[in-house]
């Protein structure tokens, strides 16, 4: 239950006219509403305070007279899932009040809010004084609210399972894209090595005296081979780091600048094909680059944001630049910004871009899950936040802020 220090009780009665704005009380008589308004406890709670927690037992329902709350639930994997929220003239907590079961979610105020608390004994007393027709109407309202709650729960569960499945698909798609990119990129050093070996074979095949010039040619060929073997080796190692981290979520102590740079390096080949360049600016000092977190999750976030720019900011091979900026947000957080100068996002669509299944690119293969996956990974895996800054026709900028030490 919420901290009593954050709660301020009020003595003023709530008028029947106010209570009638709640659909829950639509069938109640004026006398019943007047009794509720005079008897129920009215109180205010500051923003960002917990009203009740998942698992707690309480026989109280709450009416929101003013303000708003968010509803979150912890699943079997201890992941916090956003279930939704309630605003003014809505009711929450009624199911636990009626069933006497533990709370199924945690409710937290989003802003300074005012509530009216009605407990089970008060509700039963009111029902006992009602005639059969009124009782039937009350239970009809309760039945509808329970049905709506079950529908929300079903849709939420279905959405999360779909999102989880799509995350696995996205991982495999990203790996496939990187494999193609590495295979293409590694052809360059291999081609140079092949040329250098041919030169050496030609010079050594002739039984002539090894002159200074011939020795210099051979030495140059050997140096070419060395540099390009290193290049090929670096590509394979970068791919190995990113690909393994995509399959196994392991928290490590990492150089965050390297994680970002390596991921961009593996994506750049695919982006080049669509005439997209990436400018990476690292504003971190050498002693600021230590990060305890998950390479795979951060790589997936960056891959999805770059792919999103490729598909939506610069469609149809129109080309352009994506700017990636890594810097310190504050003493405990990093800030990663991915921005473009492409088509931008309209004011109408901007509030919905992180919603599952919302997309403006269904016709070009968009699933509406790419940015939803990004949001899920940022908030739940990295314990951070992501914000969008965009103006239609002038590009979009995604700002990800996450802790330097990711908690369990």
C-alpha positions as CSV (number, residue, x, y, z in Angstrom):
1,X,0.0,0.0,0.0
2,X,1.1,3.6,-0.6
3,X,3.2,5.4,2.0
4,X,0.8,7.3,4.3
5,X,3.2,10.3,4.2
6,X,2.4,10.7,0.5
7,X,-1.4,10.6,1.2
8,X,-3.4,13.6,2.3
9,X,-7.0,12.9,3.5
10,X,-9.8,15.3,2.8
11,X,-13.1,15.8,4.7
12,X,-15.2,17.4,1.9
13,X,-18.0,15.1,0.6
14,X,-18.2,14.2,-3.1
15,X,-21.4,15.2,-4.7
16,X,-23.7,12.7,-6.5
17,X,-23.2,14.6,-9.8
18,X,-19.5,13.9,-9.7
19,X,-20.0,10.2,-8.9
20,X,-22.5,9.9,-11.7
21,X,-19.7,10.7,-14.2
22,X,-18.3,7.2,-13.3
23,X,-19.9,4.5,-15.5
24,X,-19.5,2.2,-12.6
25,X,-22.2,4.1,-10.7
26,X,-24.5,4.9,-13.6
27,X,-27.3,2.7,-12.1
28,X,-27.0,3.9,-8.5
29,X,-29.8,6.0,-7.0
30,X,-29.2,9.6,-5.8
31,X,-29.5,8.4,-2.2
32,X,-26.9,5.7,-2.7
33,X,-24.5,8.1,-4.4
34,X,-25.0,10.6,-1.6
35,X,-24.2,8.0,1.0
36,X,-21.0,7.0,-0.9
37,X,-19.9,10.6,-1.3
38,X,-20.3,11.3,2.4
39,X,-18.9,8.0,3.8
40,X,-16.0,7.1,1.4
41,X,-12.5,8.3,2.1
42,X,-11.3,11.1,-0.2
43,X,-7.5,11.6,-0.4
44,X,-4.7,13.0,-2.6
45,X,-1.4,11.4,-3.6
46,X,1.7,13.0,-5.1
47,X,3.0,12.0,-8.5
48,X,5.1,8.9,-8.9
49,X,3.8,7.2,-5.7
50,X,2.5,3.6,-5.5
51,X,-1.2,3.3,-4.7
52,X,-0.9,-0.5,-4.3
53,X,1.5,-3.2,-5.3
54,X,1.0,-6.5,-7.1
55,X,0.5,-9.3,-4.6
56,X,-0.9,-7.1,-1.8
57,X,-4.3,-8.0,-0.3
58,X,-6.9,-5.2,0.0
59,X,-10.6,-4.9,-0.2
60,X,-10.7,-1.4,-1.6
61,X,-11.5,0.0,-5.0
62,X,-10.5,3.5,-6.1
63,X,-12.2,6.3,-8.1
64,X,-10.0,8.8,-9.8
65,X,-11.5,12.2,-9.1
66,X,-8.4,14.0,-10.6
67,X,-5.2,12.8,-12.1
68,X,-3.9,9.6,-13.8
69,X,-2.3,6.3,-12.9
70,X,-0.2,3.7,-14.7
71,X,-0.7,-0.1,-14.3
72,X,2.2,-2.5,-14.4
73,X,2.5,-6.2,-13.9
74,X,5.5,-8.4,-13.2
75,X,5.5,-11.6,-15.2
76,X,6.9,-15.0,-14.4
77,X,10.3,-13.9,-15.8
78,X,10.3,-10.9,-13.4
79,X,9.9,-8.6,-16.3
80,X,7.8,-5.5,-15.7
81,X,5.0,-5.3,-18.3
82,X,3.0,-2.1,-18.9
83,X,-0.7,-3.1,-18.8
84,X,-2.1,0.4,-19.4
85,X,-3.5,3.2,-17.3
86,X,-6.6,5.0,-16.0
87,X,-7.5,8.7,-15.9
88,X,-10.2,11.0,-14.4
89,X,-13.6,9.4,-13.8
90,X,-12.3,5.9,-14.1
91,X,-12.3,3.1,-11.5
92,X,-9.6,0.6,-10.6
93,X,-9.1,-2.1,-8.0
94,X,-12.7,-3.3,-8.1
95,X,-12.0,-6.9,-9.1
96,X,-9.7,-7.5,-6.1
97,X,-12.3,-5.8,-3.8
98,X,-15.0,-8.3,-5.0
99,X,-12.9,-11.4,-5.2
100,X,-10.8,-10.8,-2.1
101,X,-7.8,-12.0,-4.1
102,X,-4.3,-10.5,-4.2
103,X,-3.8,-7.5,-6.4
104,X,-2.8,-8.5,-10.0
105,X,-0.8,-5.4,-10.8
106,X,1.0,-2.4,-9.3
107,X,-0.7,1.0,-9.7
108,X,1.4,4.2,-9.6
109,X,0.3,7.8,-9.9
110,X,1.6,9.6,-13.0
111,X,0.7,13.1,-11.7
112,X,-0.6,14.6,-8.5
113,X,-4.0,12.8,-8.1
114,X,-7.1,12.7,-6.0
115,X,-9.0,9.5,-5.2
116,X,-12.1,8.2,-3.5
117,X,-11.6,4.9,-1.7
118,X,-14.6,2.5,-1.3
119,X,-14.1,-0.7,0.7
120,X,-15.9,-4.0,0.4
121,X,-18.0,-3.6,3.5
122,X,-19.4,-0.3,2.3
123,X,-20.2,-1.7,-1.1
124,X,-21.9,-4.8,0.4
125,X,-23.9,-2.5,2.8
126,X,-25.1,-0.4,-0.2
127,X,-26.1,-3.5,-2.2
128,X,-28.0,-5.0,0.8
129,X,-30.2,-1.9,0.8
130,X,-30.9,-2.1,-2.9
131,X,-33.9,-3.6,-4.6
132,X,-33.4,-6.7,-6.9
133,X,-33.5,-4.6,-10.1
134,X,-30.8,-2.3,-8.8
135,X,-28.7,-5.3,-7.7
136,X,-29.0,-6.8,-11.1
137,X,-27.9,-3.6,-12.7
138,X,-24.9,-3.3,-10.4
139,X,-23.8,-6.8,-11.2
140,X,-24.3,-6.2,-14.9
141,X,-21.9,-3.2,-14.7
142,X,-19.4,-5.4,-12.7
143,X,-19.7,-8.2,-15.3
144,X,-19.0,-5.8,-18.2
145,X,-16.0,-4.4,-16.4
146,X,-14.6,-7.9,-15.7
147,X,-15.2,-8.8,-19.3
148,X,-13.3,-5.7,-20.4
149,X,-10.5,-6.4,-18.0
150,X,-10.2,-10.0,-19.3
151,X,-10.2,-8.7,-22.9
152,X,-7.4,-6.3,-22.1
153,X,-5.4,-9.1,-20.4
154,X,-5.9,-11.4,-23.4
155,X,-4.9,-8.8,-25.9
156,X,-1.9,-7.8,-23.7
157,X,-0.7,-11.4,-23.4
158,X,-1.2,-12.0,-27.2
159,X,0.7,-8.8,-28.0
160,X,3.6,-9.7,-25.7
161,X,3.9,-13.2,-27.2
162,X,3.8,-11.9,-30.7
163,X,6.4,-9.3,-29.8
164,X,8.6,-12.0,-28.2
165,X,8.3,-14.2,-31.3
166,X,9.1,-11.2,-33.6
167,X,12.1,-10.3,-31.5
168,X,13.6,-13.7,-32.3
169,X,12.7,-13.2,-36.0
170,X,14.4,-9.8,-35.9
171,X,17.5,-11.4,-34.3
172,X,17.8,-13.9,-37.1
173,X,17.1,-11.3,-39.8
174,X,19.8,-9.1,-38.4
175,X,22.2,-12.0,-38.3
176,X,21.4,-12.9,-41.9
177,X,21.9,-9.3,-42.9
178,X,25.2,-9.1,-41.2
179,X,26.4,-12.4,-42.6
180,X,25.7,-11.1,-46.1
181,X,27.5,-7.8,-45.3
182,X,30.5,-9.6,-43.8
183,X,30.7,-12.0,-46.8
184,X,30.6,-9.0,-49.2
185,X,33.1,-7.0,-47.2
186,X,35.6,-9.8,-46.7
187,X,35.8,-10.3,-50.4
188,X,37.9,-7.1,-50.7
189,X,40.8,-8.1,-48.4
190,X,40.7,-11.7,-49.8
191,X,40.9,-10.3,-53.4
192,X,43.9,-8.1,-52.4
193,X,45.6,-11.1,-50.7
194,X,45.0,-13.2,-53.9
195,X,46.6,-10.5,-56.0
196,X,49.6,-10.2,-53.7
197,X,50.1,-14.0,-53.6
198,X,50.1,-14.0,-57.4
199,X,52.7,-11.3,-57.6
200,X,54.9,-13.3,-55.1
201,X,54.4,-16.5,-57.0
202,X,55.4,-14.8,-60.3
203,X,58.5,-13.3,-58.8
204,X,59.7,-16.5,-57.1
205,X,58.9,-18.8,-60.0
206,X,61.6,-17.4,-62.2
207,X,65.1,-18.7,-61.4
208,X,66.6,-15.2,-61.6
209,X,68.8,-13.4,-59.1
210,X,66.9,-11.7,-56.3
211,X,67.5,-8.0,-57.0
212,X,66.7,-5.1,-54.7
213,X,63.7,-4.3,-56.7
214,X,62.3,-7.9,-56.7
215,X,62.9,-8.0,-52.9
216,X,61.0,-4.8,-52.5
217,X,58.1,-6.1,-54.6
218,X,58.0,-9.3,-52.5
219,X,58.1,-7.3,-49.3
220,X,55.3,-5.0,-50.5
221,X,53.2,-8.0,-51.3
222,X,53.9,-9.5,-47.9
223,X,52.8,-6.3,-46.2
224,X,49.6,-6.2,-48.3
225,X,48.9,-9.8,-47.2
226,X,49.5,-8.9,-43.6
227,X,47.2,-5.9,-43.5
228,X,44.4,-7.6,-45.3
229,X,44.6,-10.7,-43.2
230,X,44.2,-8.4,-40.2
231,X,41.3,-6.7,-41.8
232,X,39.6,-10.0,-42.6
233,X,40.3,-11.3,-39.1
234,X,38.9,-8.1,-37.5
235,X,35.7,-8.4,-39.6
236,X,35.2,-12.0,-38.5
237,X,35.9,-11.2,-34.8
238,X,33.5,-8.3,-34.8
239,X,30.8,-10.5,-36.4
240,X,31.5,-13.2,-33.8
241,X,31.1,-10.8,-30.9
242,X,27.8,-9.3,-32.2
243,X,26.3,-12.6,-33.4
244,X,27.1,-14.5,-30.2
245,X,25.7,-11.7,-28.1
246,X,22.5,-11.8,-30.2
247,X,22.0,-15.4,-29.2
248,X,23.1,-15.3,-25.5
249,X,22.0,-12.5,-23.2
250,X,25.0,-12.1,-20.9
251,X,25.9,-9.1,-18.8
252,X,29.5,-8.1,-19.3
253,X,31.9,-5.3,-18.6
254,X,32.4,-3.7,-22.0
255,X,33.9,-0.8,-23.8
256,X,30.7,0.9,-25.0
257,X,32.4,2.8,-27.8
258,X,33.6,-0.5,-29.2
259,X,30.2,-2.1,-29.0
260,X,28.6,0.8,-31.0
261,X,31.5,1.1,-33.5
262,X,31.5,-2.7,-34.2
263,X,27.8,-2.8,-34.7
264,X,27.9,0.1,-37.2
265,X,30.8,-1.5,-39.0
266,X,28.8,-4.7,-39.6
267,X,25.7,-2.8,-40.8
268,X,27.5,-0.3,-43.0
269,X,27.8,-2.7,-46.0
270,X,24.1,-3.2,-46.1
271,X,23.4,0.5,-45.7
272,X,25.9,1.4,-48.5
273,X,23.9,-0.6,-51.0
274,X,21.1,1.9,-50.4
275,X,23.4,4.9,-50.6
276,X,23.3,5.5,-46.8
277,X,26.4,6.6,-44.9
278,X,26.8,6.6,-41.1
279,X,28.7,9.3,-39.2
280,X,29.7,8.0,-35.8
281,X,30.8,10.7,-33.2
282,X,32.1,9.4,-30.0
283,X,32.3,12.1,-27.3
284,X,33.3,9.8,-24.5
285,X,36.8,10.2,-23.0
286,X,38.8,7.0,-22.7
287,X,38.1,6.7,-19.0
288,X,34.3,7.2,-19.6
289,X,33.8,4.1,-21.8
290,X,33.3,1.4,-19.3
291,X,29.8,-0.1,-19.4
292,X,28.3,-3.0,-17.5
293,X,25.5,-4.2,-19.7
294,X,24.3,-6.4,-22.5
295,X,26.1,-6.2,-25.9
296,X,23.4,-8.1,-27.7
297,X,20.5,-5.9,-26.6
298,X,22.4,-2.6,-27.4
299,X,23.4,-4.0,-30.8
300,X,19.9,-5.0,-31.5
301,X,18.6,-1.6,-30.6
302,X,21.2,0.1,-32.9
303,X,20.6,-2.4,-35.7
304,X,16.8,-1.7,-35.6
305,X,17.2,2.0,-35.5
306,X,19.6,2.0,-38.5
307,X,17.3,-0.4,-40.4
308,X,14.4,1.9,-39.6
309,X,16.3,4.8,-41.1
310,X,17.1,2.7,-44.2
311,X,13.5,1.7,-44.7
312,X,11.6,4.9,-43.7
313,X,13.9,7.9,-43.7
314,X,15.5,7.2,-47.0
315,X,13.3,4.8,-49.0
316,X,13.7,3.6,-52.5
317,X,17.5,4.1,-52.5
318,X,17.2,7.8,-52.2
319,X,20.3,7.8,-49.9
320,X,21.4,10.1,-47.1
321,X,23.3,10.2,-43.9
322,X,22.6,8.8,-40.4
323,X,24.3,10.4,-37.5
324,X,25.1,8.3,-34.4
325,X,26.2,10.2,-31.4
326,X,27.5,8.6,-28.1
327,X,28.0,10.8,-25.1
328,X,27.5,11.1,-21.3
329,X,24.0,12.0,-20.1
330,X,24.9,12.4,-16.5
331,X,27.1,10.8,-13.8
332,X,25.2,7.5,-14.1
333,X,23.9,7.4,-17.7
334,X,25.0,7.3,-21.3
335,X,23.0,8.9,-24.2
336,X,23.0,7.3,-27.6
337,X,21.4,9.4,-30.4
338,X,20.5,8.1,-33.9
339,X,19.3,10.8,-36.2
340,X,18.7,11.4,-39.9
341,X,17.6,14.1,-42.3
342,X,15.0,12.0,-44.1
343,X,11.3,12.1,-44.4
344,X,10.5,12.6,-40.7
345,X,7.4,11.5,-38.8
346,X,4.1,13.3,-38.7
347,X,2.6,14.8,-35.5
348,X,-0.3,12.3,-35.9
349,X,1.9,9.3,-36.1
350,X,4.7,10.3,-33.6
351,X,2.7,9.3,-30.4
352,X,2.1,5.8,-31.8
353,X,5.4,4.8,-33.2
354,X,6.4,2.6,-30.3
355,X,3.0,0.8,-30.3
356,X,3.1,-2.9,-31.4
357,X,1.8,-3.4,-35.0
358,X,1.7,0.3,-35.8
359,X,3.4,1.0,-39.1
360,X,3.0,3.3,-42.1
361,X,5.1,0.9,-44.2
362,X,2.9,-2.2,-44.4
363,X,3.1,-2.1,-48.2
364,X,6.9,-2.3,-48.2
365,X,7.1,-5.1,-45.7
366,X,6.9,-3.3,-42.4
367,X,5.5,-5.3,-39.5
368,X,5.0,-2.4,-37.0
369,X,7.2,-4.3,-34.5
370,X,10.7,-2.9,-35.1
371,X,10.4,0.2,-32.9
372,X,8.2,-1.6,-30.4
373,X,11.1,-4.1,-30.0
374,X,13.5,-1.2,-29.6
375,X,11.3,0.4,-26.9
376,X,10.9,-3.0,-25.1
377,X,14.7,-3.6,-25.1
378,X,15.5,-0.1,-23.9
379,X,13.0,0.0,-21.1
380,X,13.0,-3.6,-19.9
381,X,16.4,-4.9,-20.8
382,X,18.6,-1.8,-20.4
383,X,16.4,-0.1,-17.8
384,X,16.5,3.1,-19.8
385,X,14.2,5.4,-21.8
386,X,13.8,6.3,-25.5
387,X,12.4,9.6,-26.9
388,X,11.6,10.7,-30.4
389,X,12.3,14.2,-31.8
390,X,10.9,14.6,-35.3
391,X,9.4,17.0,-37.8
392,X,7.8,15.8,-40.9
393,X,10.1,16.4,-43.9
394,X,13.0,17.3,-41.7
395,X,14.2,14.0,-40.3
396,X,13.9,12.1,-37.0
397,X,16.1,11.7,-34.0
398,X,15.9,8.9,-31.5
399,X,17.5,9.5,-28.1
400,X,18.2,6.5,-25.9
401,X,19.3,7.2,-22.3
402,X,20.4,4.1,-20.3
403,X,22.5,3.4,-17.1
404,X,26.2,2.9,-17.1
405,X,25.6,-0.1,-14.9
406,X,22.5,-2.1,-16.0
407,X,20.7,-3.6,-13.0
408,X,19.4,-7.2,-13.0
